[in-house]
């Protein structure tokens, strides 16, 4: 097979040869139906100006007992409009298509901001075509008569697509939860800070102002021990050692802190396991802070 490769647009000029026969794999329904059953329905765009190859792919899905919604895009305009109007799981390109070149399909996918996975079915195998088509952004390249491998690739890519969707949804939920957590942190009356690897990684306004600092920048990444007054450092090191071992059931600890003015203030610290920006850490809450006998925190 001869392949013409333009490094600017990666258009491929692919030769064609006779397609394989679906009857070459008589047990395909039995071996592949379980994969398709994992998904309620798969939406597939078939990019070909002629119906023959697309109908063959539809028949393959039907033979495997997969529930699919297939649409053949008969023109570049049709493919572009379909990608803009609907979310698709897969786009299938074909080596015997003269109009739907791999770079064209990839450009339309990018233009529609589509997350659909792309698979290319060539008329015969070419290592050069395989490399260039994968460089175009396709997720897989195989020959049109590799029926079982095609169904496996479809199952794999649809699963990957669904996993990516769930990951994006989870990231959105996490971001919203963290925003709510940050709002609560900034509006609570408690003096709260977070410690990771022995350093302060975040603190609310009450914590910062209670210890006499001007802003969060003054204590960001400050070792917790720098806030502990000299007379309490030995005892606090024992607590930090327990935290480093993953201990979470640590009782409230009475200690002395050193504020921004270098003054020693008595306080009780509550420790609890927490998460900050998705990383495990320790939350500390200052209670009963006393300075020169006057209670500043309840």
Order of alpha helices (4+ residues) and beta strands (2+ residues): alpha-beta-alpha-beta-alpha-beta-alpha-beta-alpha-beta-alpha-beta-beta-alpha-alpha-beta-beta-beta-beta
